[in-house]
Amino acid sequence: MKLSRRTSWFLVAFGVWSVIIWTTFVKNLWADSAHQAFTNGDHSHPTAFFWIHLALAVTSFVLGVLVGLVGVRGLRAREQ
């Protein structure tokens, strides 16, 4: 199956967007300005909030990378 150029570029853009958004999210989660991710701001004592949101971010990051790779493969297939 070949993807259109437009669809392939959309998938690549979605992958890049996901990497940027979820990397920023994890940085903000680690900074924890609301004191929800760590007990008393101590990074050696993460809360369930931290683990759930980290799992969400990692999963979304991986899926974003995979979607982006599908887009790249679609672009490469159009060149051949």
PDB file of N, CA, C and O in Angstrom:
ATOM      1  N   MET A   1       0.850  -1.173   0.000  1.00  0.00           N
ATOM      2  CA  MET A   1       0.000   0.000   0.000  1.00  0.00           C
ATOM      3  C   MET A   1       0.895   1.236   0.000  1.00  0.00           C
ATOM      4  O   MET A   1       1.856   1.316   0.765  1.00  0.00           O
ATOM      5  N   LYS A   2       0.575   2.190  -0.856  1.00  0.00           N
ATOM      6  CA  LYS A   2       1.324   3.442  -0.900  1.00  0.00           C
ATOM      7  C   LYS A   2       0.451   4.554  -0.340  1.00  0.00           C
ATOM      8  O   LYS A   2      -0.741   4.643  -0.631  1.00  0.00           O
ATOM      9  N   LEU A   3       1.074   5.394   0.466  1.00  0.00           N
ATOM     10  CA  LEU A   3       0.387   6.554   1.027  1.00  0.00           C
ATOM     11  C   LEU A   3       0.587   7.745   0.104  1.00  0.00           C
ATOM     12  O   LEU A   3       1.599   7.849  -0.588  1.00  0.00           O
ATOM     13  N   SER A   4      -0.387   8.637   0.105  1.00  0.00           N
ATOM     14  CA  SER A   4      -0.214   9.859  -0.678  1.00  0.00           C
ATOM     15  C   SER A   4       0.871  10.713  -0.021  1.00  0.00           C
ATOM     16  O   SER A   4       1.184  10.558   1.159  1.00  0.00           O
ATOM     17  N   ARG A   5       1.428  11.612  -0.818  1.00  0.00           N
ATOM     18  CA  ARG A   5       2.462  12.511  -0.289  1.00  0.00           C
ATOM     19  C   ARG A   5       1.886  13.348   0.857  1.00  0.00           C
ATOM     20  O   ARG A   5       2.548  13.556   1.874  1.00  0.00           O
ATOM     21  N   ARG A   6       0.670  13.818   0.688  1.00  0.00           N
ATOM     22  CA  ARG A   6       0.025  14.652   1.703  1.00  0.00           C
ATOM     23  C   ARG A   6      -0.157  13.880   3.019  1.00  0.00           C
ATOM     24  O   ARG A   6       0.124  14.406   4.096  1.00  0.00           O
ATOM     25  N   THR A   7      -0.625  12.642   2.921  1.00  0.00           N
ATOM     26  CA  THR A   7      -0.816  11.813   4.114  1.00  0.00           C
ATOM     27  C   THR A   7       0.524  11.516   4.778  1.00  0.00           C
ATOM     28  O   THR A   7       0.639  11.564   6.002  1.00  0.00           O
ATOM     29  N   SER A   8       1.519  11.215   3.985  1.00  0.00           N
ATOM     30  CA  SER A   8       2.845  10.912   4.532  1.00  0.00           C
ATOM     31  C   SER A   8       3.407  12.105   5.284  1.00  0.00           C
ATOM     32  O   SER A   8       3.947  11.951   6.379  1.00  0.00           O
ATOM     33  N   TRP A   9       3.284  13.303   4.702  1.00  0.00           N
ATOM     34  CA  TRP A   9       3.782  14.501   5.384  1.00  0.00           C
ATOM     35  C   TRP A   9       2.995  14.777   6.662  1.00  0.00           C
ATOM     36  O   TRP A   9       3.559  15.232   7.657  1.00  0.00           O
ATOM     37  N   PHE A  10       1.707  14.505   6.634  1.00  0.00           N
ATOM     38  CA  PHE A  10       0.902  14.676   7.841  1.00  0.00           C
ATOM     39  C   PHE A  10       1.400  13.744   8.951  1.00  0.00           C
ATOM     40  O   PHE A  10       1.525  14.162  10.102  1.00  0.00           O
ATOM     41  N   LEU A  11       1.680  12.499   8.612  1.00  0.00           N
ATOM     42  CA  LEU A  11       2.168  11.540   9.606  1.00  0.00           C
ATOM     43  C   LEU A  11       3.540  11.945  10.149  1.00  0.00           C
ATOM     44  O   LEU A  11       3.802  11.808  11.344  1.00  0.00           O
ATOM     45  N   VAL A  12       4.401  12.435   9.284  1.00  0.00           N
ATOM     46  CA  VAL A  12       5.716  12.921   9.737  1.00  0.00           C
ATOM     47  C   VAL A  12       5.538  14.106  10.682  1.00  0.00           C
ATOM     48  O   VAL A  12       6.165  14.160  11.740  1.00  0.00           O
ATOM     49  N   ALA A  13       4.677  15.059  10.299  1.00  0.00           N
ATOM     50  CA  ALA A  13       4.438  16.228  11.148  1.00  0.00           C
ATOM     51  C   ALA A  13       3.840  15.815  12.490  1.00  0.00           C
ATOM     52  O   ALA A  13       4.206  16.367  13.528  1.00  0.00           O
ATOM     53  N   PHE A  14       2.929  14.856  12.476  1.00  0.00           N
ATOM     54  CA  PHE A  14       2.342  14.357  13.714  1.00  0.00           C
ATOM     55  C   PHE A  14       3.402  13.733  14.602  1.00  0.00           C
ATOM     56  O   PHE A  14       3.394  13.937  15.816  1.00  0.00           O
ATOM     57  N   GLY A  15       4.321  12.969  14.008  1.00  0.00           N
ATOM     58  CA  GLY A  15       5.402  12.356  14.776  1.00  0.00           C
ATOM     59  C   GLY A  15       6.311  13.386  15.412  1.00  0.00           C
ATOM     60  O   GLY A  15       6.679  13.259  16.580  1.00  0.00           O
ATOM     61  N   VAL A  16       6.677  14.409  14.649  1.00  0.00           N
ATOM     62  CA  VAL A  16       7.533  15.474  15.187  1.00  0.00           C
ATOM     63  C   VAL A  16       6.802  16.216  16.303  1.00  0.00           C
ATOM     64  O   VAL A  16       7.377  16.486  17.358  1.00  0.00           O
ATOM     65  N   TRP A  17       5.546  16.539  16.068  1.00  0.00           N
ATOM     66  CA  TRP A  17       4.731  17.222  17.077  1.00  0.00           C
ATOM     67  C   TRP A  17       4.669  16.404  18.370  1.00  0.00           C
ATOM     68  O   TRP A  17       4.825  16.954  19.460  1.00  0.00           O
ATOM     69  N   SER A  18       4.444  15.113  18.254  1.00  0.00           N
ATOM     70  CA  SER A  18       4.355  14.243  19.437  1.00  0.00           C
ATOM     71  C   SER A  18       5.658  14.226  20.218  1.00  0.00           C
ATOM     72  O   SER A  18       5.651  14.290  21.448  1.00  0.00           O
ATOM     73  N   VAL A  19       6.764  14.141  19.517  1.00  0.00           N
ATOM     74  CA  VAL A  19       8.069  14.131  20.195  1.00  0.00           C
ATOM     75  C   VAL A  19       8.266  15.442  20.962  1.00  0.00           C
ATOM     76  O   VAL A  19       8.702  15.426  22.114  1.00  0.00           O
ATOM     77  N   ILE A  20       7.951  16.560  20.336  1.00  0.00           N
ATOM     78  CA  ILE A  20       8.124  17.862  20.998  1.00  0.00           C
ATOM     79  C   ILE A  20       7.199  17.986  22.204  1.00  0.00           C
ATOM     80  O   ILE A  20       7.641  18.351  23.294  1.00  0.00           O
ATOM     81  N   ILE A  21       5.928  17.686  22.014  1.00  0.00           N
ATOM     82  CA  ILE A  21       4.936  17.848  23.080  1.00  0.00           C
ATOM     83  C   ILE A  21       5.233  16.947  24.268  1.00  0.00           C
ATOM     84  O   ILE A  21       5.218  17.408  25.409  1.00  0.00           O
ATOM     85  N   TRP A  22       5.503  15.670  24.019  1.00  0.00           N
ATOM     86  CA  TRP A  22       5.675  14.738  25.135  1.00  0.00           C
ATOM     87  C   TRP A  22       7.022  14.909  25.829  1.00  0.00           C
ATOM     88  O   TRP A  22       7.136  14.629  27.023  1.00  0.00           O
ATOM     89  N   THR A  23       8.039  15.361  25.109  1.00  0.00           N
ATOM     90  CA  THR A  23       9.314  15.674  25.763  1.00  0.00           C
ATOM     91  C   THR A  23       9.127  16.863  26.706  1.00  0.00           C
ATOM     92  O   THR A  23       9.621  16.856  27.833  1.00  0.00           O
ATOM     93  N   THR A  24       8.412  17.879  26.235  1.00  0.00           N
ATOM     94  CA  THR A  24       8.117  19.042  27.077  1.00  0.00           C
ATOM     95  C   THR A  24       7.279  18.643  28.279  1.00  0.00           C
ATOM     96  O   THR A  24       7.502  19.136  29.384  1.00  0.00           O
ATOM     97  N   PHE A  25       6.320  17.756  28.072  1.00  0.00           N
ATOM     98  CA  PHE A  25       5.463  17.299  29.159  1.00  0.00           C
ATOM     99  C   PHE A  25       6.280  16.618  30.259  1.00  0.00           C
ATOM    100  O   PHE A  25       6.076  16.882  31.444  1.00  0.00           O
ATOM    101  N   VAL A  26       7.198  15.748  29.864  1.00  0.00           N
ATOM    102  CA  VAL A  26       8.020  15.043  30.858  1.00  0.00           C
ATOM    103  C   VAL A  26       8.932  16.023  31.591  1.00  0.00           C
ATOM    104  O   VAL A  26       9.143  15.880  32.795  1.00  0.00           O
ATOM    105  N   LYS A  27       9.474  17.012  30.891  1.00  0.00           N
ATOM    106  CA  LYS A  27      10.292  18.030  31.561  1.00  0.00           C
ATOM    107  C   LYS A  27       9.466  18.778  32.600  1.00  0.00           C
ATOM    108  O   LYS A  27       9.935  19.020  33.712  1.00  0.00           O
ATOM    109  N   ASN A  28       8.246  19.142  32.242  1.00  0.00           N
ATOM    110  CA  ASN A  28       7.368  19.832  33.180  1.00  0.00           C
ATOM    111  C   ASN A  28       6.937  18.931  34.330  1.00  0.00           C
ATOM    112  O   ASN A  28       6.805  19.389  35.465  1.00  0.00           O
ATOM    113  N   LEU A  29       6.720  17.671  34.045  1.00  0.00           N
ATOM    114  CA  LEU A  29       6.377  16.714  35.099  1.00  0.00           C
ATOM    115  C   LEU A  29       7.530  16.592  36.091  1.00  0.00           C
ATOM    116  O   LEU A  29       7.313  16.535  37.301  1.00  0.00           O
ATOM    117  N   TRP A  30       8.747  16.551  35.577  1.00  0.00           N
ATOM    118  CA  TRP A  30       9.917  16.444  36.445  1.00  0.00           C
ATOM    119  C   TRP A  30      10.090  17.712  37.282  1.00  0.00           C
ATOM    120  O   TRP A  30      10.493  17.636  38.442  1.00  0.00           O
ATOM    121  N   ALA A  31       9.790  18.871  36.703  1.00  0.00           N
ATOM    122  CA  ALA A  31       9.902  20.136  37.441  1.00  0.00           C
ATOM    123  C   ALA A  31       8.855  20.208  38.557  1.00  0.00           C
ATOM    124  O   ALA A  31       9.131  20.762  39.621  1.00  0.00           O
ATOM    125  N   ASP A  32       7.668  19.660  38.331  1.00  0.00           N
ATOM    126  CA  ASP A  32       6.625  19.498  39.343  1.00  0.00           C
ATOM    127  C   ASP A  32       6.350  20.752  40.164  1.00  0.00           C
ATOM    128  O   ASP A  32       6.531  20.755  41.382  1.00  0.00           O
ATOM    129  N   SER A  33       5.920  21.798  39.509  1.00  0.00           N
ATOM    130  CA  SER A  33       5.632  23.054  40.222  1.00  0.00           C
ATOM    131  C   SER A  33       4.392  22.948  41.111  1.00  0.00           C
ATOM    132  O   SER A  33       4.234  23.747  42.034  1.00  0.00           O
ATOM    133  N   ALA A  34       3.509  21.980  40.853  1.00  0.00           N
ATOM    134  CA  ALA A  34       2.279  21.826  41.651  1.00  0.00           C
ATOM    135  C   ALA A  34       2.466  20.859  42.825  1.00  0.00           C
ATOM    136  O   ALA A  34       1.545  20.679  43.622  1.00  0.00           O
ATOM    137  N   HIS A  35       3.634  20.240  42.940  1.00  0.00           N
ATOM    138  CA  HIS A  35       3.948  19.286  44.017  1.00  0.00           C
ATOM    139  C   HIS A  35       2.994  18.094  44.039  1.00  0.00           C
ATOM    140  O   HIS A  35       2.578  17.641  45.106  1.00  0.00           O
ATOM    141  N   GLN A  36       2.652  17.589  42.854  1.00  0.00           N
ATOM    142  CA  GLN A  36       1.808  16.405  42.751  1.00  0.00           C
ATOM    143  C   GLN A  36       2.598  15.161  42.378  1.00  0.00           C
ATOM    144  O   GLN A  36       2.187  14.050  42.713  1.00  0.00           O
ATOM    145  N   ALA A  37       3.706  15.323  41.702  1.00  0.00           N
ATOM    146  CA  ALA A  37       4.447  14.177  41.182  1.00  0.00           C
ATOM    147  C   ALA A  37       5.390  13.550  42.201  1.00  0.00           C
ATOM    148  O   ALA A  37       5.725  12.370  42.094  1.00  0.00           O
ATOM    149  N   PHE A  38       5.816  14.326  43.180  1.00  0.00           N
ATOM    150  CA  PHE A  38       6.770  13.818  44.163  1.00  0.00           C
ATOM    151  C   PHE A  38       6.319  14.196  45.566  1.00  0.00           C
ATOM    152  O   PHE A  38       5.799  15.290  45.788  1.00  0.00           O
ATOM    153  N   THR A  39       6.519  13.291  46.502  1.00  0.00           N
ATOM    154  CA  THR A  39       6.174  13.552  47.888  1.00  0.00           C
ATOM    155  C   THR A  39       7.106  14.607  48.456  1.00  0.00           C
ATOM    156  O   THR A  39       8.322  14.417  48.479  1.00  0.00           O
ATOM    157  N   ASN A  40       6.543  15.719  48.915  1.00  0.00           N
ATOM    158  CA  ASN A  40       7.294  16.830  49.492  1.00  0.00           C
ATOM    159  C   ASN A  40       8.402  17.353  48.571  1.00  0.00           C
ATOM    160  O   ASN A  40       9.420  17.851  49.050  1.00  0.00           O
ATOM    161  N   GLY A  41       8.208  17.242  47.260  1.00  0.00           N
ATOM    162  CA  GLY A  41       9.202  17.733  46.303  1.00  0.00           C
ATOM    163  C   GLY A  41      10.462  16.897  46.237  1.00  0.00           C
ATOM    164  O   GLY A  41      11.429  17.287  45.581  1.00  0.00           O
ATOM    165  N   ASP A  42      10.470  15.745  46.909  1.00  0.00           N
ATOM    166  CA  ASP A  42      11.640  14.866  46.946  1.00  0.00           C
ATOM    167  C   ASP A  42      11.589  13.925  45.740  1.00  0.00           C
ATOM    168  O   ASP A  42      10.698  13.080  45.653  1.00  0.00           O
ATOM    169  N   HIS A  43      12.535  14.065  44.812  1.00  0.00           N
ATOM    170  CA  HIS A  43      12.517  13.269  43.587  1.00  0.00           C
ATOM    171  C   HIS A  43      12.779  11.783  43.820  1.00  0.00           C
ATOM    172  O   HIS A  43      12.626  10.982  42.898  1.00  0.00           O
ATOM    173  N   SER A  44      13.165  11.409  45.016  1.00  0.00           N
ATOM    174  CA  SER A  44      13.367   9.986  45.288  1.00  0.00           C
ATOM    175  C   SER A  44      12.065   9.311  45.739  1.00  0.00           C
ATOM    176  O   SER A  44      12.040   8.102  45.969  1.00  0.00           O
ATOM    177  N   HIS A  45      10.975  10.099  45.867  1.00  0.00           N
ATOM    178  CA  HIS A  45       9.684   9.550  46.280  1.00  0.00           C
ATOM    179  C   HIS A  45       8.578   9.955  45.305  1.00  0.00           C
ATOM    180  O   HIS A  45       7.752  10.809  45.626  1.00  0.00           O
ATOM    181  N   PRO A  46       8.560   9.341  44.103  1.00  0.00           N
ATOM    182  CA  PRO A  46       7.514   9.679  43.135  1.00  0.00           C
ATOM    183  C   PRO A  46       6.156   9.140  43.576  1.00  0.00           C
ATOM    184  O   PRO A  46       6.071   8.113  44.249  1.00  0.00           O
ATOM    185  N   THR A  47       5.106   9.843  43.191  1.00  0.00           N
ATOM    186  CA  THR A  47       3.742   9.448  43.536  1.00  0.00           C
ATOM    187  C   THR A  47       3.129   8.662  42.379  1.00  0.00           C
ATOM    188  O   THR A  47       3.726   8.541  41.309  1.00  0.00           O
ATOM    189  N   ALA A  48       1.927   8.131  42.612  1.00  0.00           N
ATOM    190  CA  ALA A  48       1.199   7.429  41.549  1.00  0.00           C
ATOM    191  C   ALA A  48       0.901   8.381  40.393  1.00  0.00           C
ATOM    192  O   ALA A  48       0.907   7.973  39.232  1.00  0.00           O
ATOM    193  N   PHE A  49       0.644   9.635  40.707  1.00  0.00           N
ATOM    194  CA  PHE A  49       0.419  10.660  39.682  1.00  0.00           C
ATOM    195  C   PHE A  49       1.600  10.703  38.713  1.00  0.00           C
ATOM    196  O   PHE A  49       1.413  10.760  37.498  1.00  0.00           O
ATOM    197  N   PHE A  50       2.803  10.676  39.252  1.00  0.00           N
ATOM    198  CA  PHE A  50       4.007  10.705  38.429  1.00  0.00           C
ATOM    199  C   PHE A  50       4.079   9.480  37.526  1.00  0.00           C
ATOM    200  O   PHE A  50       4.297   9.615  36.321  1.00  0.00           O
ATOM    201  N   TRP A  51       3.900   8.294  38.087  1.00  0.00           N
ATOM    202  CA  TRP A  51       4.041   7.051  37.313  1.00  0.00           C
ATOM    203  C   TRP A  51       2.985   6.940  36.219  1.00  0.00           C
ATOM    204  O   TRP A  51       3.290   6.509  35.107  1.00  0.00           O
ATOM    205  N   ILE A  52       1.767   7.319  36.519  1.00  0.00           N
ATOM    206  CA  ILE A  52       0.701   7.253  35.519  1.00  0.00           C
ATOM    207  C   ILE A  52       0.982   8.215  34.368  1.00  0.00           C
ATOM    208  O   ILE A  52       0.848   7.849  33.200  1.00  0.00           O
ATOM    209  N   HIS A  53       1.370   9.439  34.697  1.00  0.00           N
ATOM    210  CA  HIS A  53       1.630  10.417  33.656  1.00  0.00           C
ATOM    211  C   HIS A  53       2.913  10.114  32.890  1.00  0.00           C
ATOM    212  O   HIS A  53       3.008  10.415  31.700  1.00  0.00           O
ATOM    213  N   LEU A  54       3.886   9.529  33.550  1.00  0.00           N
ATOM    214  CA  LEU A  54       5.096   9.118  32.838  1.00  0.00           C
ATOM    215  C   LEU A  54       4.769   7.990  31.853  1.00  0.00           C
ATOM    216  O   LEU A  54       5.261   7.995  30.724  1.00  0.00           O
ATOM    217  N   ALA A  55       3.944   7.026  32.271  1.00  0.00           N
ATOM    218  CA  ALA A  55       3.541   5.942  31.373  1.00  0.00           C
ATOM    219  C   ALA A  55       2.763   6.489  30.176  1.00  0.00           C
ATOM    220  O   ALA A  55       2.968   6.046  29.046  1.00  0.00           O
ATOM    221  N   LEU A  56       1.877   7.443  30.422  1.00  0.00           N
ATOM    222  CA  LEU A  56       1.130   8.082  29.340  1.00  0.00           C
ATOM    223  C   LEU A  56       2.082   8.776  28.368  1.00  0.00           C
ATOM    224  O   LEU A  56       1.940   8.635  27.154  1.00  0.00           O
ATOM    225  N   ALA A  57       3.036   9.512  28.890  1.00  0.00           N
ATOM    226  CA  ALA A  57       3.978  10.257  28.049  1.00  0.00           C
ATOM    227  C   ALA A  57       4.864   9.317  27.235  1.00  0.00           C
ATOM    228  O   ALA A  57       5.068   9.538  26.042  1.00  0.00           O
ATOM    229  N   VAL A  58       5.384   8.285  27.862  1.00  0.00           N
ATOM    230  CA  VAL A  58       6.268   7.350  27.155  1.00  0.00           C
ATOM    231  C   VAL A  58       5.494   6.619  26.055  1.00  0.00           C
ATOM    232  O   VAL A  58       5.990   6.475  24.938  1.00  0.00           O
ATOM    233  N   THR A  59       4.304   6.167  26.364  1.00  0.00           N
ATOM    234  CA  THR A  59       3.483   5.481  25.368  1.00  0.00           C
ATOM    235  C   THR A  59       3.165   6.400  24.195  1.00  0.00           C
ATOM    236  O   THR A  59       3.293   5.998  23.039  1.00  0.00           O
ATOM    237  N   SER A  60       2.759   7.609  24.482  1.00  0.00           N
ATOM    238  CA  SER A  60       2.426   8.560  23.425  1.00  0.00           C
ATOM    239  C   SER A  60       3.659   8.941  22.615  1.00  0.00           C
ATOM    240  O   SER A  60       3.565   9.117  21.400  1.00  0.00           O
ATOM    241  N   PHE A  61       4.804   9.072  23.262  1.00  0.00           N
ATOM    242  CA  PHE A  61       6.058   9.376  22.585  1.00  0.00           C
ATOM    243  C   PHE A  61       6.405   8.259  21.602  1.00  0.00           C
ATOM    244  O   PHE A  61       6.728   8.523  20.443  1.00  0.00           O
ATOM    245  N   VAL A  62       6.338   7.017  22.066  1.00  0.00           N
ATOM    246  CA  VAL A  62       6.671   5.870  21.214  1.00  0.00           C
ATOM    247  C   VAL A  62       5.701   5.773  20.037  1.00  0.00           C
ATOM    248  O   VAL A  62       6.124   5.554  18.902  1.00  0.00           O
ATOM    249  N   LEU A  63       4.409   5.933  20.302  1.00  0.00           N
ATOM    250  CA  LEU A  63       3.433   5.887  19.217  1.00  0.00           C
ATOM    251  C   LEU A  63       3.654   7.024  18.220  1.00  0.00           C
ATOM    252  O   LEU A  63       3.508   6.826  17.014  1.00  0.00           O
ATOM    253  N   GLY A  64       4.002   8.201  18.711  1.00  0.00           N
ATOM    254  CA  GLY A  64       4.297   9.325  17.827  1.00  0.00           C
ATOM    255  C   GLY A  64       5.495   9.038  16.928  1.00  0.00           C
ATOM    256  O   GLY A  64       5.474   9.349  15.737  1.00  0.00           O
ATOM    257  N   VAL A  65       6.533   8.447  17.500  1.00  0.00           N
ATOM    258  CA  VAL A  65       7.722   8.097  16.710  1.00  0.00           C
ATOM    259  C   VAL A  65       7.347   7.055  15.650  1.00  0.00           C
ATOM    260  O   VAL A  65       7.765   7.166  14.498  1.00  0.00           O
ATOM    261  N   LEU A  66       6.568   6.054  16.032  1.00  0.00           N
ATOM    262  CA  LEU A  66       6.159   5.016  15.075  1.00  0.00           C
ATOM    263  C   LEU A  66       5.306   5.595  13.946  1.00  0.00           C
ATOM    264  O   LEU A  66       5.494   5.240  12.783  1.00  0.00           O
ATOM    265  N   VAL A  67       4.380   6.476  14.282  1.00  0.00           N
ATOM    266  CA  VAL A  67       3.555   7.124  13.253  1.00  0.00           C
ATOM    267  C   VAL A  67       4.434   7.955  12.322  1.00  0.00           C
ATOM    268  O   VAL A  67       4.251   7.935  11.105  1.00  0.00           O
ATOM    269  N   GLY A  68       5.387   8.683  12.897  1.00  0.00           N
ATOM    270  CA  GLY A  68       6.315   9.461  12.087  1.00  0.00           C
ATOM    271  C   GLY A  68       7.131   8.583  11.149  1.00  0.00           C
ATOM    272  O   GLY A  68       7.378   8.960  10.003  1.00  0.00           O
ATOM    273  N   LEU A  69       7.547   7.426  11.622  1.00  0.00           N
ATOM    274  CA  LEU A  69       8.312   6.504  10.780  1.00  0.00           C
ATOM    275  C   LEU A  69       7.465   5.955   9.636  1.00  0.00           C
ATOM    276  O   LEU A  69       7.974   5.753   8.533  1.00  0.00           O
ATOM    277  N   VAL A  70       6.186   5.714   9.884  1.00  0.00           N
ATOM    278  CA  VAL A  70       5.287   5.280   8.811  1.00  0.00           C
ATOM    279  C   VAL A  70       5.223   6.382   7.741  1.00  0.00           C
ATOM    280  O   VAL A  70       5.244   6.093   6.544  1.00  0.00           O
ATOM    281  N   GLY A  71       5.144   7.633   8.179  1.00  0.00           N
ATOM    282  CA  GLY A  71       5.143   8.744   7.234  1.00  0.00           C
ATOM    283  C   GLY A  71       6.424   8.825   6.422  1.00  0.00           C
ATOM    284  O   GLY A  71       6.383   9.056   5.213  1.00  0.00           O
ATOM    285  N   VAL A  72       7.558   8.636   7.076  1.00  0.00           N
ATOM    286  CA  VAL A  72       8.850   8.658   6.371  1.00  0.00           C
ATOM    287  C   VAL A  72       8.909   7.523   5.351  1.00  0.00           C
ATOM    288  O   VAL A  72       9.368   7.719   4.226  1.00  0.00           O
ATOM    289  N   ARG A  73       8.451   6.349   5.741  1.00  0.00           N
ATOM    290  CA  ARG A  73       8.441   5.217   4.808  1.00  0.00           C
ATOM    291  C   ARG A  73       7.515   5.492   3.631  1.00  0.00           C
ATOM    292  O   ARG A  73       7.800   5.105   2.498  1.00  0.00           O
ATOM    293  N   GLY A  74       6.394   6.172   3.916  1.00  0.00           N
ATOM    294  CA  GLY A  74       5.478   6.530   2.843  1.00  0.00           C
ATOM    295  C   GLY A  74       6.117   7.494   1.860  1.00  0.00           C
ATOM    296  O   GLY A  74       5.915   7.375   0.651  1.00  0.00           O
ATOM    297  N   LEU A  75       6.891   8.451   2.370  1.00  0.00           N
ATOM    298  CA  LEU A  75       7.589   9.398   1.491  1.00  0.00           C
ATOM    299  C   LEU A  75       8.666   8.699   0.670  1.00  0.00           C
ATOM    300  O   LEU A  75       8.839   8.993  -0.513  1.00  0.00           O
ATOM    301  N   ARG A  76       9.374   7.797   1.282  1.00  0.00           N
ATOM    302  CA  ARG A  76      10.416   7.072   0.567  1.00  0.00           C
ATOM    303  C   ARG A  76       9.817   6.184  -0.527  1.00  0.00           C
ATOM    304  O   ARG A  76      10.393   6.055  -1.607  1.00  0.00           O
ATOM    305  N   ALA A  77       8.675   5.581  -0.249  1.00  0.00           N
ATOM    306  CA  ALA A  77       8.033   4.716  -1.236  1.00  0.00           C
ATOM    307  C   ALA A  77       7.563   5.522  -2.451  1.00  0.00           C
ATOM    308  O   ALA A  77       7.553   5.010  -3.570  1.00  0.00           O
ATOM    309  N   ARG A  78       7.170   6.792  -2.227  1.00  0.00           N
ATOM    310  CA  ARG A  78       6.714   7.638  -3.336  1.00  0.00           C
ATOM    311  C   ARG A  78       7.872   8.018  -4.246  1.00  0.00           C
ATOM    312  O   ARG A  78       7.668   8.275  -5.432  1.00  0.00           O
ATOM    313  N   GLU A  79       9.096   8.057  -3.699  1.00  0.00           N
ATOM    314  CA  GLU A  79      10.260   8.447  -4.484  1.00  0.00           C
ATOM    315  C   GLU A  79      10.699   7.345  -5.448  1.00  0.00           C
ATOM    316  O   GLU A  79      11.354   7.621  -6.453  1.00  0.00           O
ATOM    317  N   GLN A  80      10.346   6.124  -5.148  1.00  0.00           N
ATOM    318  CA  GLN A  80      10.818   4.992  -5.950  1.00  0.00           C
ATOM    319  C   GLN A  80       9.932   4.731  -7.128  1.00  0.00           C
ATOM    320  O   GLN A  80      10.191   3.811  -7.904  1.00  0.00           O
TER     321      GLN A  80
END
